[in-house]
Amino acid sequence: MNTSKSIAALILAGVLTAFGNSVFAEPNDHFIVRDTTDSLEAVLARVERYATEEEDWIFLSSFGLKGGEVTAVKICYLPIGADIFAAGMHVAAMMPCGHMALYEKDGKTHMTLLHPRFMTTLNPDPNLERAVARATPAFETMLDKVWH
């Protein structure tokens, strides 16, 4: 191996070591992960019904990603909107919404949802802390009602 390839290999090894598990991270406390034997369509229908029927929620959309292998779901818990916007317009992209993905694997439907605490990791702010404190039980209740 020539010197430039050796140096490149050492740099790559150093970068991967420096980043450790963050490059290829496993689920952590920023993700809520569940699975069920119910069909993806049944789970999606329950999520949509819940967000449509509950006063504090709205269902924005669901759409396919990765050639239809993953269904992205956008739902919002409206009562935390004021806290999010109070943290500054630079965090408005977070809106009061939940980011969920559904997919099927090994005969099960899997769900991953960003835990509301991701907001305070991205931008520590007392307003976002309040939003997380209010949103967490709301998302837990929603999941308990739709996830069988």
N, C-alpha and C positions, 0 to 999 in steps of 0.2 A: 504494500500500500504506500502510495507516495505521501509526502509530508502534508500537502494541502488536504488530502482525504483524511489523513489521521487527525489533523487539527479540526476539520469539520465534524468528524465522528466524536471527538472529545467535547467540542462545543455542544453538539446535540445531546450527548449524554449528560453534560452539566446542566443544560436547560431542563431536560426531563427530570433530573434529580431535584433541581431547584423548585420546580413546580410541583413535584411529588404527585399526590393523588388529585390535585386540582385540575390537572390536564384530563385525566380519565376518572373523574370522581364518581363515586357511588351515590345513591340517594342519601340525603342528609336531612336535617331538621328544617330545611327550606322547602321540602317537598312532602306532600301527603300522598301516599301510594296505597292503593287498595286493589283487590281483584275479586271477581265473582264468576260464577258459572252462568249468570244471566247473559243474554246476548247484548252486544254493543247497542243495538237499536233499542232494546228495552231500557237500558241504563240511560241512554241519551233522551228517550221520551220522558223518563221520570225527572231528569234534571230540568228539561225544558218546561215540563208541567209545573214543577215546584217553583222555578224562577218566574214563571208567568202568573201563577196563582197567588203567590205570597206578596203582600203589599210592599215590602221593603226591597224586593228583588226585581230585576228585569233580565230577560233572556235576549242577548244581542244577536248571537249567530252560532252556527256550527258549520264547519266546512272541512273538506278532505285535504290532507297533506300527504306528502310522500307517496304519491300515486294512489291515494285513497286508503293507504295502510293505517293512517292515523287520522282521527277525527278531532279537530280542535274545537273547543267550546268556549264561548265568551259569555260569562254571566256577571252581573254587577249587583253589589249590595249597597244600595243608595245611601243609607244613613252615615257612611264614613266619607262621603264626598267632601263635605265641608272641612273635615280634618285634613284630608289630603291637599286640597287647594290652599288651606291655611299654611301649609308647609312651604308654599311657593309654587309659582307657575312652572318652574323648571321640573317639578315632579308630576305635572298634570298628565303625563303619559301613563302613569299608573292608574289614573282614574279610580273609581271605587269598584274595580272589577276583579274577577277571578279568572285565572288562566288555567284551563283544564285540557288534558289530552286523553283520549280514549283509544285503545287499540286491542286487538285480539292476538293471543299467543298461547300456545299449548292448551287449546280448548277453553280458555278463560278470557274474560274481558278485563283488561287492566286499565287503571286510571292513575294519572299523576296530576296533581294540582299544586300550583305554587302556594306555599303557606303564606298568609298575610305578612308574616315577619320579614319576608324578603324586602319589604319596603324600607324598614329601618336599617337593614344591612346596606342598602343602596344609598340611603340618605338619613342618617341619624337626626331625628327631630322630635320634640315633644308632641307635636301634632300627629305625627305618624305613629308614635308610641300609642297615643289614644286611639287612633284608627285601628291599629293591630289589636288592642285590648277589646274593642267593640266588634271587630270583624271575626276574630278567631272563634268565639262561641257561635256566631251566626253561621259560619261555614261548617263548623262541626255539626250543628243541628241539621243543616241542609244535607250533609253527607249521611248522617244517621237515618234520615227519612228516605233518601233515594237509593242508598246502597244496601242491597240485601245479600 
